Amino acid sequence: MSTNTATLNNFHPRAPKRKLENYADIINCKRPHAKKPMSKEARAAQFAPYAALVGHKDVINADEANANSKNDIDHNIIVEYD
């Protein structure tokens, strides 16, 4: 069974049109600020798991290029079966 939830019953190709009047109550409000802002170290720690992915694509491309440059097949080998 597919985990895709976009079916003919719930797929909406166009988002509903929103008007500026819908946001009149918040349009001129000030942006909220935290009473105790998070330290830069703590904020960076939230994104640490994503740091493992940095350079991943480069490693894959290098391995692929290395594999494509090798020619390990010896066409002169003859296999005899009993």
N, CA, C and O atoms as a Maestro MAE file, in Angstrom:
{
 s_m_m2io_version
 :::
 2.0.0
}

f_m_ct {
 s_m_title
 :::
 protein
 m_atom[328] {
  # First column is atom index #
  i_m_mmod_type
  r_m_x_coord
  r_m_y_coord
  r_m_z_coord
  i_m_residue_number
  s_m_chain_name
  s_m_pdb_residue_name
  s_m_pdb_atom_name
  i_m_atomic_number
  :::
  1 25 0.847 -1.184 0.000 1 A "MET " " N  " 7
  2 3 0.000 0.000 0.000 1 A "MET " " CA " 6
  3 2 0.885 1.238 0.000 1 A "MET " " C  " 6
  4 15 1.887 1.290 0.713 1 A "MET " " O  " 8
  5 25 0.530 2.198 -0.771 2 A "SER " " N  " 7
  6 3 1.316 3.418 -0.884 2 A "SER " " CA " 6
  7 2 1.066 4.337 0.297 2 A "SER " " C  " 6
  8 15 -0.034 4.391 0.847 2 A "SER " " O  " 8
  9 25 2.121 5.065 0.677 3 A "THR " " N  " 7
  10 3 1.960 6.029 1.766 3 A "THR " " CA " 6
  11 2 1.605 7.405 1.239 3 A "THR " " C  " 6
  12 15 1.469 8.351 2.016 3 A "THR " " O  " 8
  13 25 1.454 7.530 -0.068 4 A "ASN " " N  " 7
  14 3 1.096 8.806 -0.673 4 A "ASN " " CA " 6
  15 2 -0.339 9.148 -0.314 4 A "ASN " " C  " 6
  16 15 -1.248 8.359 -0.575 4 A "ASN " " O  " 8
  17 25 -0.551 10.300 0.275 5 A "THR " " N  " 7
  18 3 -1.899 10.685 0.696 5 A "THR " " CA " 6
  19 2 -2.621 11.534 -0.337 5 A "THR " " C  " 6
  20 15 -3.786 11.879 -0.141 5 A "THR " " O  " 8
  21 25 -1.956 11.878 -1.432 6 A "ALA " " N  " 7
  22 3 -2.604 12.686 -2.463 6 A "ALA " " CA " 6
  23 2 -3.405 11.765 -3.360 6 A "ALA " " C  " 6
  24 15 -2.860 11.120 -4.255 6 A "ALA " " O  " 8
  25 25 -4.679 11.709 -3.116 7 A "THR " " N  " 7
  26 3 -5.572 10.904 -3.947 7 A "THR " " CA " 6
  27 2 -6.539 11.837 -4.647 7 A "THR " " C  " 6
  28 15 -6.517 13.049 -4.432 7 A "THR " " O  " 8
  29 25 -7.374 11.273 -5.473 8 A "LEU " " N  " 7
  30 3 -8.345 12.100 -6.188 8 A "LEU " " CA " 6
  31 2 -9.328 12.758 -5.231 8 A "LEU " " C  " 6
  32 15 -9.938 13.772 -5.570 8 A "LEU " " O  " 8
  33 25 -9.486 12.192 -4.038 9 A "ASN " " N  " 7
  34 3 -10.446 12.740 -3.088 9 A "ASN " " CA " 6
  35 2 -9.918 13.952 -2.334 9 A "ASN " " C  " 6
  36 15 -10.692 14.838 -1.972 9 A "ASN " " O  " 8
  37 25 -8.604 14.006 -2.092 10 A "ASN " " N  " 7
  38 3 -8.093 15.095 -1.257 10 A "ASN " " CA " 6
  39 2 -7.060 15.964 -1.946 10 A "ASN " " C  " 6
  40 15 -6.457 16.812 -1.288 10 A "ASN " " O  " 8
  41 25 -6.828 15.796 -3.224 11 A "PHE " " N  " 7
  42 3 -5.843 16.601 -3.936 11 A "PHE " " CA " 6
  43 2 -6.488 17.884 -4.435 11 A "PHE " " C  " 6
  44 15 -7.509 17.854 -5.122 11 A "PHE " " O  " 8
  45 25 -5.875 19.017 -4.080 12 A "HIS " " N  " 7
  46 3 -6.388 20.308 -4.515 12 A "HIS " " CA " 6
  47 2 -5.284 21.017 -5.279 12 A "HIS " " C  " 6
  48 15 -4.336 21.501 -4.660 12 A "HIS " " O  " 8
  49 25 -5.372 21.096 -6.601 13 A "PRO " " N  " 7
  50 3 -4.285 21.677 -7.388 13 A "PRO " " CA " 6
  51 2 -4.071 23.156 -7.147 13 A "PRO " " C  " 6
  52 15 -2.958 23.648 -7.332 13 A "PRO " " O  " 8
  53 25 -5.096 23.877 -6.741 14 A "ARG " " N  " 7
  54 3 -4.954 25.309 -6.511 14 A "ARG " " CA " 6
  55 2 -5.265 25.638 -5.064 14 A "ARG " " C  " 6
  56 15 -6.277 25.203 -4.516 14 A "ARG " " O  " 8
  57 25 -4.389 26.404 -4.460 15 A "ALA " " N  " 7
  58 3 -4.640 26.851 -3.095 15 A "ALA " " CA " 6
  59 2 -5.737 27.916 -3.120 15 A "ALA " " C  " 6
  60 15 -5.874 28.648 -4.100 15 A "ALA " " O  " 8
  61 25 -6.508 27.998 -2.052 16 A "PRO " " N  " 7
  62 3 -7.558 29.024 -2.026 16 A "PRO " " CA " 6
  63 2 -6.944 30.424 -2.044 16 A "PRO " " C  " 6
  64 15 -5.890 30.659 -1.453 16 A "PRO " " O  " 8
  65 25 -7.600 31.326 -2.714 17 A "LYS " " N  " 7
  66 3 -7.128 32.712 -2.785 17 A "LYS " " CA " 6
  67 2 -7.357 33.389 -1.445 17 A "LYS " " C  " 6
  68 15 -8.454 33.335 -0.887 17 A "LYS " " O  " 8
  69 25 -6.311 34.026 -0.933 18 A "ARG " " N  " 7
  70 3 -6.430 34.741 0.333 18 A "ARG " " CA " 6
  71 2 -6.306 36.226 0.058 18 A "ARG " " C  " 6
  72 15 -5.550 36.651 -0.816 18 A "ARG " " O  " 8
  73 25 -7.042 36.993 0.802 19 A "LYS " " N  " 7
  74 3 -7.044 38.436 0.618 19 A "LYS " " CA " 6
  75 2 -6.366 39.113 1.801 19 A "LYS " " C  " 6
  76 15 -6.323 38.560 2.900 19 A "LYS " " O  " 8
  77 25 -5.845 40.298 1.574 20 A "LEU " " N  " 7
  78 3 -5.167 41.047 2.619 20 A "LEU " " CA " 6
  79 2 -6.105 41.339 3.792 20 A "LEU " " C  " 6
  80 15 -5.659 41.431 4.935 20 A "LEU " " O  " 8
  81 25 -7.375 41.480 3.518 21 A "GLU " " N  " 7
  82 3 -8.346 41.757 4.578 21 A "GLU " " CA " 6
  83 2 -8.407 40.612 5.594 21 A "GLU " " C  " 6
  84 15 -8.754 40.829 6.755 21 A "GLU " " O  " 8
  85 25 -8.070 39.397 5.159 22 A "ASN " " N  " 7
  86 3 -8.096 38.253 6.074 22 A "ASN " " CA " 6
  87 2 -7.077 38.406 7.195 22 A "ASN " " C  " 6
  88 15 -7.215 37.787 8.250 22 A "ASN " " O  " 8
  89 25 -6.052 39.232 6.972 23 A "TYR " " N  " 7
  90 3 -4.974 39.391 7.938 23 A "TYR " " CA " 6
  91 2 -4.974 40.777 8.569 23 A "TYR " " C  " 6
  92 15 -3.964 41.188 9.142 23 A "TYR " " O  " 8
  93 25 -6.058 41.491 8.478 24 A "ALA " " N  " 7
  94 3 -6.134 42.862 8.982 24 A "ALA " " CA " 6
  95 2 -5.867 42.940 10.483 24 A "ALA " " C  " 6
  96 15 -5.326 43.938 10.959 24 A "ALA " " O  " 8
  97 25 -6.234 41.911 11.229 25 A "ASP " " N  " 7
  98 3 -6.048 41.954 12.679 25 A "ASP " " CA " 6
  99 2 -4.589 41.764 13.106 25 A "ASP " " C  " 6
  100 15 -4.229 42.112 14.231 25 A "ASP " " O  " 8
  101 25 -3.758 41.224 12.237 26 A "ILE " " N  " 7
  102 3 -2.364 40.991 12.631 26 A "ILE " " CA " 6
  103 2 -1.351 41.724 11.753 26 A "ILE " " C  " 6
  104 15 -0.148 41.636 12.000 26 A "ILE " " O  " 8
  105 25 -1.812 42.438 10.746 27 A "ILE " " N  " 7
  106 3 -0.906 43.016 9.754 27 A "ILE " " CA " 6
  107 2 0.056 44.036 10.358 27 A "ILE " " C  " 6
  108 15 1.187 44.143 9.884 27 A "ILE " " O  " 8
  109 25 -0.336 44.777 11.366 28 A "ASN " " N  " 7
  110 3 0.516 45.809 11.953 28 A "ASN " " CA " 6
  111 2 1.043 45.440 13.334 28 A "ASN " " C  " 6
  112 15 1.568 46.298 14.043 28 A "ASN " " O  " 8
  113 25 0.909 44.179 13.723 29 A "CYS " " N  " 7
  114 3 1.408 43.745 15.032 29 A "CYS " " CA " 6
  115 2 2.926 43.621 15.010 29 A "CYS " " C  " 6
  116 15 3.532 43.345 13.974 29 A "CYS " " O  " 8
  117 25 3.521 43.833 16.179 30 A "LYS " " N  " 7
  118 3 4.963 43.658 16.294 30 A "LYS " " CA " 6
  119 2 5.286 42.169 16.371 30 A "LYS " " C  " 6
  120 15 4.488 41.368 16.857 30 A "LYS " " O  " 8
  121 25 6.453 41.824 15.888 31 A "ARG " " N  " 7
  122 3 6.889 40.440 15.919 31 A "ARG " " CA " 6
  123 2 7.216 40.049 17.352 31 A "ARG " " C  " 6
  124 15 7.899 40.798 18.051 31 A "ARG " " O  " 8
  125 25 6.740 38.891 17.804 32 A "PRO " " N  " 7
  126 3 7.035 38.479 19.182 32 A "PRO " " CA " 6
  127 2 8.503 38.104 19.343 32 A "PRO " " C  " 6
  128 15 9.116 37.554 18.428 32 A "PRO " " O  " 8
  129 25 9.060 38.405 20.506 33 A "HIS " " N  " 7
  130 3 10.443 38.064 20.829 33 A "HIS " " CA " 6
  131 2 10.440 37.182 22.066 33 A "HIS " " C  " 6
  132 15 9.616 37.355 22.965 33 A "HIS " " O  " 8
  133 25 11.368 36.238 22.103 34 A "ALA " " N  " 7
  134 3 11.474 35.334 23.246 34 A "ALA " " CA " 6
  135 2 12.004 36.098 24.455 34 A "ALA " " C  " 6
  136 15 12.847 36.985 24.327 34 A "ALA " " O  " 8
  137 25 11.491 35.735 25.634 35 A "LYS " " N  " 7
  138 3 11.961 36.375 26.857 35 A "LYS " " CA " 6
  139 2 13.389 35.952 27.170 35 A "LYS " " C  " 6
  140 15 14.190 36.756 27.647 35 A "LYS " " O  " 8
  141 25 13.704 34.694 26.903 36 A "LYS " " N  " 7
  142 3 15.066 34.180 27.100 36 A "LYS " " CA " 6
  143 2 15.526 33.612 25.758 36 A "LYS " " C  " 6
  144 15 15.270 32.444 25.466 36 A "LYS " " O  " 8
  145 25 16.198 34.415 24.943 37 A "PRO " " N  " 7
  146 3 16.614 33.916 23.634 37 A "PRO " " CA " 6
  147 2 17.589 32.739 23.760 37 A "PRO " " C  " 6
  148 15 18.388 32.669 24.694 37 A "PRO " " O  " 8
  149 25 17.500 31.836 22.814 38 A "MET " " N  " 7
  150 3 18.364 30.660 22.802 38 A "MET " " CA " 6
  151 2 19.786 31.061 22.425 38 A "MET " " C  " 6
  152 15 19.989 31.916 21.563 38 A "MET " " O  " 8
  153 25 20.752 30.450 23.064 39 A "SER " " N  " 7
  154 3 22.142 30.756 22.743 39 A "SER " " CA " 6
  155 2 22.474 30.243 21.345 39 A "SER " " C  " 6
  156 15 21.810 29.345 20.827 39 A "SER " " O  " 8
  157 25 23.507 30.822 20.743 40 A "LYS " " N  " 7
  158 3 23.899 30.389 19.400 40 A "LYS " " CA " 6
  159 2 24.329 28.927 19.401 40 A "LYS " " C  " 6
  160 15 24.072 28.205 18.438 40 A "LYS " " O  " 8
  161 25 24.982 28.487 20.475 41 A "GLU " " N  " 7
  162 3 25.434 27.101 20.556 41 A "GLU " " CA " 6
  163 2 24.237 26.149 20.614 41 A "GLU " " C  " 6
  164 15 24.236 25.112 19.950 41 A "GLU " " O  " 8
  165 25 23.221 26.496 21.404 42 A "ALA " " N  " 7
  166 3 22.041 25.641 21.518 42 A "ALA " " CA " 6
  167 2 21.264 25.616 20.206 42 A "ALA " " C  " 6
  168 15 20.740 24.577 19.804 42 A "ALA " " O  " 8
  169 25 21.195 26.760 19.548 43 A "ARG " " N  " 7
  170 3 20.485 26.812 18.265 43 A "ARG " " CA " 6
  171 2 21.223 25.992 17.216 43 A "ARG " " C  " 6
  172 15 20.595 25.287 16.425 43 A "ARG " " O  " 8
  173 25 22.554 26.079 17.202 44 A "ALA " " N  " 7
  174 3 23.345 25.306 16.244 44 A "ALA " " CA " 6
  175 2 23.201 23.814 16.515 44 A "ALA " " C  " 6
  176 15 23.225 23.015 15.579 44 A "ALA " " O  " 8
  177 25 23.051 23.425 17.775 45 A "ALA " " N  " 7
  178 3 22.921 22.013 18.124 45 A "ALA " " CA " 6
  179 2 21.650 21.408 17.536 45 A "ALA " " C  " 6
  180 15 21.609 20.208 17.268 45 A "ALA " " O  " 8
  181 25 20.623 22.213 17.333 46 A "GLN " " N  " 7
  182 3 19.389 21.707 16.737 46 A "GLN " " CA " 6
  183 2 19.616 21.234 15.307 46 A "GLN " " C  " 6
  184 15 18.948 20.311 14.841 46 A "GLN " " O  " 8
  185 25 20.552 21.862 14.618 47 A "PHE " " N  " 7
  186 3 20.783 21.543 13.219 47 A "PHE " " CA " 6
  187 2 21.980 20.616 13.024 47 A "PHE " " C  " 6
  188 15 22.343 20.318 11.886 47 A "PHE " " O  " 8
  189 25 22.594 20.160 14.095 48 A "ALA " " N  " 7
  190 3 23.766 19.288 14.004 48 A "ALA " " CA " 6
  191 2 23.498 17.995 13.237 48 A "ALA " " C  " 6
  192 15 24.374 17.565 12.487 48 A "ALA " " O  " 8
  193 25 22.332 17.347 13.381 49 A "PRO " " N  " 7
  194 3 22.117 16.110 12.622 49 A "PRO " " CA " 6
  195 2 22.204 16.310 11.107 49 A "PRO " " C  " 6
  196 15 22.574 15.383 10.385 49 A "PRO " " O  " 8
  197 25 21.875 17.488 10.624 50 A "TYR " " N  " 7
  198 3 21.926 17.737 9.186 50 A "TYR " " CA " 6
  199 2 23.358 17.932 8.699 50 A "TYR " " C  " 6
  200 15 23.624 17.809 7.503 50 A "TYR " " O  " 8
  201 25 24.276 18.233 9.599 51 A "ALA " " N  " 7
  202 3 25.672 18.446 9.208 51 A "ALA " " CA " 6
  203 2 26.286 17.169 8.654 51 A "ALA " " C  " 6
  204 15 27.239 17.232 7.877 51 A "ALA " " O  " 8
  205 25 25.761 16.015 9.039 52 A "ALA " " N  " 7
  206 3 26.282 14.747 8.532 52 A "ALA " " CA " 6
  207 2 26.049 14.602 7.035 52 A "ALA " " C  " 6
  208 15 26.763 13.856 6.365 52 A "ALA " " O  " 8
  209 25 25.074 15.295 6.517 53 A "LEU " " N  " 7
  210 3 24.746 15.190 5.092 53 A "LEU " " CA " 6
  211 2 25.597 16.098 4.221 53 A "LEU " " C  " 6
  212 15 25.579 15.968 2.997 53 A "LEU " " O  " 8
  213 25 26.337 17.009 4.824 54 A "VAL " " N  " 7
  214 3 27.173 17.923 4.049 54 A "VAL " " CA " 6
  215 2 28.279 17.123 3.379 54 A "VAL " " C  " 6
  216 15 29.014 16.399 4.051 54 A "VAL " " O  " 8
  217 25 28.403 17.243 2.087 55 A "GLY " " N  " 7
  218 3 29.433 16.540 1.338 55 A "GLY " " CA " 6
  219 2 29.049 15.128 0.936 55 A "GLY " " C  " 6
  220 15 29.824 14.459 0.254 55 A "GLY " " O  " 8
  221 25 27.887 14.659 1.333 56 A "HIS " " N  " 7
  222 3 27.454 13.296 1.015 56 A "HIS " " CA " 6
  223 2 27.357 13.083 -0.491 56 A "HIS " " C  " 6
  224 15 27.802 12.057 -1.007 56 A "HIS " " O  " 8
  225 25 26.786 14.037 -1.183 57 A "LYS " " N  " 7
  226 3 26.629 13.919 -2.635 57 A "LYS " " CA " 6
  227 2 27.998 13.902 -3.327 57 A "LYS " " C  " 6
  228 15 28.181 13.199 -4.321 57 A "LYS " " O  " 8
  229 25 28.949 14.667 -2.809 58 A "ASP " " N  " 7
  230 3 30.294 14.679 -3.396 58 A "ASP " " CA " 6
  231 2 30.964 13.316 -3.260 58 A "ASP " " C  " 6
  232 15 31.648 12.862 -4.178 58 A "ASP " " O  " 8
  233 25 30.769 12.664 -2.117 59 A "VAL " " N  " 7
  234 3 31.361 11.337 -1.904 59 A "VAL " " CA " 6
  235 2 30.743 10.327 -2.861 59 A "VAL " " C  " 6
  236 15 31.453 9.498 -3.431 59 A "VAL " " O  " 8
  237 25 29.437 10.388 -3.040 60 A "ILE " " N  " 7
  238 3 28.754 9.469 -3.948 60 A "ILE " " CA " 6
  239 2 29.240 9.681 -5.378 60 A "ILE " " C  " 6
  240 15 29.520 8.717 -6.091 60 A "ILE " " O  " 8
  241 25 29.339 10.937 -5.795 61 A "ASN " " N  " 7
  242 3 29.805 11.223 -7.156 61 A "ASN " " CA " 6
  243 2 31.242 10.756 -7.370 61 A "ASN " " C  " 6
  244 15 31.572 10.253 -8.443 61 A "ASN " " O  " 8
  245 25 32.101 10.917 -6.358 62 A "ALA " " N  " 7
  246 3 33.485 10.462 -6.467 62 A "ALA " " CA " 6
  247 2 33.547 8.947 -6.570 62 A "ALA " " C  " 6
  248 15 34.310 8.416 -7.377 62 A "ALA " " O  " 8
  249 25 32.755 8.240 -5.767 63 A "ASP " " N  " 7
  250 3 32.726 6.778 -5.834 63 A "ASP " " CA " 6
  251 2 32.209 6.298 -7.187 63 A "ASP " " C  " 6
  252 15 32.724 5.331 -7.750 63 A "ASP " " O  " 8
  253 25 31.202 6.970 -7.696 64 A "GLU " " N  " 7
  254 3 30.646 6.590 -9.000 64 A "GLU " " CA " 6
  255 2 31.668 6.811 -10.114 64 A "GLU " " C  " 6
  256 15 31.813 5.970 -11.001 64 A "GLU " " O  " 8
  257 25 32.365 7.927 -10.067 65 A "ALA " " N  " 7
  258 3 33.389 8.208 -11.076 65 A "ALA " " CA " 6
  259 2 34.513 7.191 -10.986 65 A "ALA " " C  " 6
  260 15 35.041 6.756 -12.010 65 A "ALA " " O  " 8
  261 25 34.885 6.807 -9.769 66 A "ASN " " N  " 7
  262 3 35.926 5.812 -9.571 66 A "ASN " " CA " 6
  263 2 35.485 4.457 -10.120 66 A "ASN " " C  " 6
  264 15 36.268 3.765 -10.770 66 A "ASN " " O  " 8
  265 25 34.243 4.080 -9.863 67 A "ALA " " N  " 7
  266 3 33.728 2.796 -10.348 67 A "ALA " " CA " 6
  267 2 33.636 2.784 -11.862 67 A "ALA " " C  " 6
  268 15 33.916 1.761 -12.486 67 A "ALA " " O  " 8
  269 25 33.253 3.896 -12.464 68 A "ASN " " N  " 7
  270 3 33.128 3.960 -13.917 68 A "ASN " " CA " 6
  271 2 34.482 3.938 -14.616 68 A "ASN " " C  " 6
  272 15 34.581 3.513 -15.767 68 A "ASN " " O  " 8
  273 25 35.515 4.389 -13.931 69 A "SER " " N  " 7
  274 3 36.836 4.436 -14.557 69 A "SER " " CA " 6
  275 2 37.534 3.078 -14.522 69 A "SER " " C  " 6
  276 15 38.484 2.849 -15.271 69 A "SER " " O  " 8
  277 25 37.074 2.184 -13.663 70 A "LYS " " N  " 7
  278 3 37.694 0.867 -13.557 70 A "LYS " " CA " 6
  279 2 37.129 -0.069 -14.616 70 A "LYS " " C  " 6
  280 15 35.942 -0.020 -14.940 70 A "LYS " " O  " 8
  281 25 37.990 -0.911 -15.142 71 A "ASN " " N  " 7
  282 3 37.560 -1.933 -16.082 71 A "ASN " " CA " 6
  283 2 38.076 -3.254 -15.550 71 A "ASN " " C  " 6
  284 15 39.153 -3.708 -15.938 71 A "ASN " " O  " 8
  285 25 37.318 -3.871 -14.667 72 A "ASP " " N  " 7
  286 3 37.745 -5.091 -13.998 72 A "ASP " " CA " 6
  287 2 37.428 -6.355 -14.788 72 A "ASP " " C  " 6
  288 15 37.819 -7.448 -14.379 72 A "ASP " " O  " 8
  289 25 36.746 -6.230 -15.880 73 A "ILE " " N  " 7
  290 3 36.336 -7.411 -16.631 73 A "ILE " " CA " 6
  291 2 37.483 -7.865 -17.530 73 A "ILE " " C  " 6
  292 15 38.019 -7.089 -18.321 73 A "ILE " " O  " 8
  293 25 37.838 -9.115 -17.392 74 A "ASP " " N  " 7
  294 3 38.852 -9.709 -18.259 74 A "ASP " " CA " 6
  295 2 38.110 -10.535 -19.301 74 A "ASP " " C  " 6
  296 15 37.569 -11.595 -18.987 74 A "ASP " " O  " 8
  297 25 38.085 -10.064 -20.511 75 A "HIS " " N  " 7
  298 3 37.324 -10.715 -21.567 75 A "HIS " " CA " 6
  299 2 38.035 -11.966 -22.094 75 A "HIS " " C  " 6
  300 15 37.468 -12.690 -22.913 75 A "HIS " " O  " 8
  301 25 39.251 -12.230 -21.647 76 A "ASN " " N  " 7
  302 3 40.000 -13.383 -22.117 76 A "ASN " " CA " 6
  303 2 39.803 -14.621 -21.261 76 A "ASN " " C  " 6
  304 15 40.347 -15.677 -21.583 76 A "ASN " " O  " 8
  305 25 39.042 -14.522 -20.180 77 A "ILE " " N  " 7
  306 3 38.805 -15.666 -19.309 77 A "ILE " " CA " 6
  307 2 37.720 -16.544 -19.916 77 A "ILE " " C  " 6
  308 15 36.653 -16.068 -20.303 77 A "ILE " " O  " 8
  309 25 38.020 -17.836 -19.990 78 A "ILE " " N  " 7
  310 3 37.048 -18.809 -20.501 78 A "ILE " " CA " 6
  311 2 36.672 -19.705 -19.342 78 A "ILE " " C  " 6
  312 15 37.536 -20.283 -18.683 78 A "ILE " " O  " 8
  313 25 35.386 -19.817 -19.099 79 A "VAL " " N  " 7
  314 3 34.891 -20.645 -18.004 79 A "VAL " " CA " 6
  315 2 34.451 -21.975 -18.586 79 A "VAL " " C  " 6
  316 15 33.663 -22.029 -19.531 79 A "VAL " " O  " 8
  317 25 34.969 -23.040 -18.011 80 A "GLU " " N  " 7
  318 3 34.554 -24.383 -18.457 80 A "GLU " " CA " 6
  319 2 33.695 -25.010 -17.377 80 A "GLU " " C  " 6
  320 15 34.044 -24.991 -16.197 80 A "GLU " " O  " 8
  321 25 32.582 -25.557 -17.789 81 A "TYR " " N  " 7
  322 3 31.671 -26.223 -16.874 81 A "TYR " " CA " 6
  323 2 31.789 -27.723 -17.075 81 A "TYR " " C  " 6
  324 15 32.038 -28.186 -18.188 81 A "TYR " " O  " 8
  325 25 31.615 -28.474 -16.019 82 A "ASP " " N  " 7
  326 3 31.659 -29.953 -16.119 82 A "ASP " " CA " 6
  327 2 30.374 -30.477 -16.706 82 A "ASP " " C  " 6
  328 15 30.218 -31.687 -16.869 82 A "ASP " " O  " 8
  :::
 }
 m_bond[327] {
  # First column is bond index #
  i_m_from
  i_m_to
  i_m_order
  :::
  1 1 2 1
  2 2 3 1
  3 3 4 2
  4 3 5 1
  5 5 6 1
  6 6 7 1
  7 7 8 2
  8 7 9 1
  9 9 10 1
  10 10 11 1
  11 11 12 2
  12 11 13 1
  13 13 14 1
  14 14 15 1
  15 15 16 2
  16 15 17 1
  17 17 18 1
  18 18 19 1
  19 19 20 2
  20 19 21 1
  21 21 22 1
  22 22 23 1
  23 23 24 2
  24 23 25 1
  25 25 26 1
  26 26 27 1
  27 27 28 2
  28 27 29 1
  29 29 30 1
  30 30 31 1
  31 31 32 2
  32 31 33 1
  33 33 34 1
  34 34 35 1
  35 35 36 2
  36 35 37 1
  37 37 38 1
  38 38 39 1
  39 39 40 2
  40 39 41 1
  41 41 42 1
  42 42 43 1
  43 43 44 2
  44 43 45 1
  45 45 46 1
  46 46 47 1
  47 47 48 2
  48 47 49 1
  49 49 50 1
  50 50 51 1
  51 51 52 2
  52 51 53 1
  53 53 54 1
  54 54 55 1
  55 55 56 2
  56 55 57 1
  57 57 58 1
  58 58 59 1
  59 59 60 2
  60 59 61 1
  61 61 62 1
  62 62 63 1
  63 63 64 2
  64 63 65 1
  65 65 66 1
  66 66 67 1
  67 67 68 2
  68 67 69 1
  69 69 70 1
  70 70 71 1
  71 71 72 2
  72 71 73 1
  73 73 74 1
  74 74 75 1
  75 75 76 2
  76 75 77 1
  77 77 78 1
  78 78 79 1
  79 79 80 2
  80 79 81 1
  81 81 82 1
  82 82 83 1
  83 83 84 2
  84 83 85 1
  85 85 86 1
  86 86 87 1
  87 87 88 2
  88 87 89 1
  89 89 90 1
  90 90 91 1
  91 91 92 2
  92 91 93 1
  93 93 94 1
  94 94 95 1
  95 95 96 2
  96 95 97 1
  97 97 98 1
  98 98 99 1
  99 99 100 2
  100 99 101 1
  101 101 102 1
  102 102 103 1
  103 103 104 2
  104 103 105 1
  105 105 106 1
  106 106 107 1
  107 107 108 2
  108 107 109 1
  109 109 110 1
  110 110 111 1
  111 111 112 2
  112 111 113 1
  113 113 114 1
  114 114 115 1
  115 115 116 2
  116 115 117 1
  117 117 118 1
  118 118 119 1
  119 119 120 2
  120 119 121 1
  121 121 122 1
  122 122 123 1
  123 123 124 2
  124 123 125 1
  125 125 126 1
  126 126 127 1
  127 127 128 2
  128 127 129 1
  129 129 130 1
  130 130 131 1
  131 131 132 2
  132 131 133 1
  133 133 134 1
  134 134 135 1
  135 135 136 2
  136 135 137 1
  137 137 138 1
  138 138 139 1
  139 139 140 2
  140 139 141 1
  141 141 142 1
  142 142 143 1
  143 143 144 2
  144 143 145 1
  145 145 146 1
  146 146 147 1
  147 147 148 2
  148 147 149 1
  149 149 150 1
  150 150 151 1
  151 151 152 2
  152 151 153 1
  153 153 154 1
  154 154 155 1
  155 155 156 2
  156 155 157 1
  157 157 158 1
  158 158 159 1
  159 159 160 2
  160 159 161 1
  161 161 162 1
  162 162 163 1
  163 163 164 2
  164 163 165 1
  165 165 166 1
  166 166 167 1
  167 167 168 2
  168 167 169 1
  169 169 170 1
  170 170 171 1
  171 171 172 2
  172 171 173 1
  173 173 174 1
  174 174 175 1
  175 175 176 2
  176 175 177 1
  177 177 178 1
  178 178 179 1
  179 179 180 2
  180 179 181 1
  181 181 182 1
  182 182 183 1
  183 183 184 2
  184 183 185 1
  185 185 186 1
  186 186 187 1
  187 187 188 2
  188 187 189 1
  189 189 190 1
  190 190 191 1
  191 191 192 2
  192 191 193 1
  193 193 194 1
  194 194 195 1
  195 195 196 2
  196 195 197 1
  197 197 198 1
  198 198 199 1
  199 199 200 2
  200 199 201 1
  201 201 202 1
  202 202 203 1
  203 203 204 2
  204 203 205 1
  205 205 206 1
  206 206 207 1
  207 207 208 2
  208 207 209 1
  209 209 210 1
  210 210 211 1
  211 211 212 2
  212 211 213 1
  213 213 214 1
  214 214 215 1
  215 215 216 2
  216 215 217 1
  217 217 218 1
  218 218 219 1
  219 219 220 2
  220 219 221 1
  221 221 222 1
  222 222 223 1
  223 223 224 2
  224 223 225 1
  225 225 226 1
  226 226 227 1
  227 227 228 2
  228 227 229 1
  229 229 230 1
  230 230 231 1
  231 231 232 2
  232 231 233 1
  233 233 234 1
  234 234 235 1
  235 235 236 2
  236 235 237 1
  237 237 238 1
  238 238 239 1
  239 239 240 2
  240 239 241 1
  241 241 242 1
  242 242 243 1
  243 243 244 2
  244 243 245 1
  245 245 246 1
  246 246 247 1
  247 247 248 2
  248 247 249 1
  249 249 250 1
  250 250 251 1
  251 251 252 2
  252 251 253 1
  253 253 254 1
  254 254 255 1
  255 255 256 2
  256 255 257 1
  257 257 258 1
  258 258 259 1
  259 259 260 2
  260 259 261 1
  261 261 262 1
  262 262 263 1
  263 263 264 2
  264 263 265 1
  265 265 266 1
  266 266 267 1
  267 267 268 2
  268 267 269 1
  269 269 270 1
  270 270 271 1
  271 271 272 2
  272 271 273 1
  273 273 274 1
  274 274 275 1
  275 275 276 2
  276 275 277 1
  277 277 278 1
  278 278 279 1
  279 279 280 2
  280 279 281 1
  281 281 282 1
  282 282 283 1
  283 283 284 2
  284 283 285 1
  285 285 286 1
  286 286 287 1
  287 287 288 2
  288 287 289 1
  289 289 290 1
  290 290 291 1
  291 291 292 2
  292 291 293 1
  293 293 294 1
  294 294 295 1
  295 295 296 2
  296 295 297 1
  297 297 298 1
  298 298 299 1
  299 299 300 2
  300 299 301 1
  301 301 302 1
  302 302 303 1
  303 303 304 2
  304 303 305 1
  305 305 306 1
  306 306 307 1
  307 307 308 2
  308 307 309 1
  309 309 310 1
  310 310 311 1
  311 311 312 2
  312 311 313 1
  313 313 314 1
  314 314 315 1
  315 315 316 2
  316 315 317 1
  317 317 318 1
  318 318 319 1
  319 319 320 2
  320 319 321 1
  321 321 322 1
  322 322 323 1
  323 323 324 2
  324 323 325 1
  325 325 326 1
  326 326 327 1
  327 327 328 2
  :::
 }
}
